[in-house]
Amino acid sequence: MKYWILVTHPKNFVLMKAKNIAAMKAKRKSFALAVESGDKVAFYLTKIGKFGGIAEFVSVAREEKTKIFEEEKPGEVHPWRFDVKFEAKLDEKDYIPSENFKDKLVYLKKWPAKYWKLGFQGNVHEIPKEDYETLKKGVK
């Protein structure tokens, strides 16, 4: 079993919550294909720096070309889609600030303390089980 952080725009997360799906950008194919049913994921929301939910992947990646997400960059798409079962699906007012976890996640120790936010750059990150458990406790 693997544990992931999926980085997405808040508007796209609202759609993911409504449809019980997750999605990765086209250039993240190798990550998408590494996801297995039963893997766990925490959703980090760009622009606001908060976590919005925790879920389990209940399917492997499938490629879908239907445009349903708001893309931040021209030509960017999210074709790698997964079915997910949310364990915690927070309302916007309840999203958890990432600052709550900056000193608790082993994964973030790769960077100097003052640059901890670099750990949330990019679309997807594999994290240790202990970090997922910390996020799960803090997001539920």
C-alpha positions in Angstrom: 0.0 0.0 0.0 1.2 3.5 -0.9 0.3 6.9 0.6 -0.1 10.0 -1.5 -0.6 13.8 -1.3 -2.6 15.0 -4.3 -2.1 18.7 -4.9 -5.1 20.4 -6.6 -6.9 23.7 -7.1 -9.7 24.3 -4.6 -12.3 24.5 -7.4 -11.2 21.2 -8.8 -11.4 19.7 -5.3 -15.0 20.7 -5.0 -15.7 18.7 -8.2 -13.7 15.8 -7.0 -15.7 15.7 -3.7 -19.0 15.8 -5.6 -18.0 13.1 -8.1 -16.0 10.9 -5.7 -13.0 11.0 -8.0 -9.4 12.1 -8.0 -7.4 13.3 -11.0 -3.8 13.8 -11.9 -2.2 16.0 -14.6 -1.2 14.5 -18.0 2.5 14.8 -17.2 2.1 12.7 -14.0 1.4 9.5 -15.9 4.1 7.5 -14.1 2.6 8.5 -10.7 -0.9 7.7 -11.9 0.1 4.2 -13.1 1.8 3.6 -9.7 -1.4 4.0 -7.8 -3.2 0.8 -6.8 -6.7 0.3 -5.5 -6.5 0.5 -1.7 -3.8 3.2 -1.7 -4.6 6.3 0.5 -4.5 10.0 -0.5 -4.7 13.3 1.3 -5.9 16.3 -0.8 -3.8 19.5 -0.5 -5.4 22.6 -2.0 -3.2 25.1 -3.8 -3.7 28.9 -3.5 -5.1 28.5 0.0 -2.5 26.1 1.5 -5.0 23.8 3.2 -6.0 20.2 3.3 -9.6 19.3 2.4 -10.0 15.6 2.6 -8.7 12.1 3.0 -9.7 9.2 0.7 -8.9 5.7 -0.5 -8.3 4.9 -4.2 -10.9 2.3 -5.2 -9.8 2.0 -8.8 -6.6 2.2 -10.8 -5.9 5.1 -13.2 -8.0 5.4 -16.3 -7.4 7.9 -19.0 -10.3 10.3 -19.7 -10.1 13.2 -22.1 -13.4 14.8 -21.1 -12.6 18.3 -19.8 -14.3 18.7 -16.4 -11.6 20.6 -14.5 -10.7 24.2 -14.4 -7.1 24.3 -15.7 -4.7 26.9 -14.3 -2.3 26.8 -17.3 -3.2 26.8 -21.0 -3.2 23.3 -22.5 -3.0 21.7 -19.0 -5.3 18.7 -18.6 -6.1 16.1 -15.9 -6.7 12.9 -17.9 -5.6 10.4 -15.2 -8.8 9.7 -13.2 -9.5 7.5 -10.3 -12.6 6.5 -8.2 -12.1 7.3 -4.6 -14.0 6.6 -1.3 -13.7 9.7 0.9 -13.0 9.0 4.6 -13.1 12.8 5.3 -14.6 15.3 2.9 -14.4 18.7 4.6 -16.5 21.7 3.8 -14.5 24.8 2.7 -15.0 26.5 6.1 -13.4 23.4 7.8 -10.3 23.0 5.6 -7.2 22.5 7.7 -4.2 24.9 7.3 -1.0 23.1 6.2 0.8 25.0 8.9 -0.8 22.6 11.4 1.5 19.9 9.9 4.7 21.6 9.0 6.6 20.3 12.0 4.9 16.9 12.1 5.5 15.5 8.7 8.7 13.5 8.1 8.3 14.1 4.3 8.8 17.9 4.8 12.2 17.4 6.5 13.7 17.1 3.0 13.7 20.9 2.9 15.2 23.5 5.2 12.5 24.4 7.8 11.8 27.8 6.4 11.1 26.3 3.0 8.7 23.6 4.1 6.0 24.7 1.6 8.2 23.3 -1.2 6.9 19.9 -0.2 3.5 20.9 -1.7 4.8 22.0 -5.1 3.8 19.8 -8.0 0.8 17.7 -8.5 1.4 14.5 -6.6 3.8 13.1 -3.9 4.3 9.8 -2.3 4.6 10.1 1.5 5.4 7.7 4.3 2.6 5.9 6.1 3.3 7.8 9.3 2.7 11.1 7.6 -0.5 9.9 6.1 -1.7 8.8 9.6 -0.7 12.3 10.9 -2.7 13.9 8.2 -5.7 11.6 8.7 -5.9 12.4 12.4 -5.6 16.1 11.7 -8.2 16.2 8.9 -11.0 14.1 10.3 
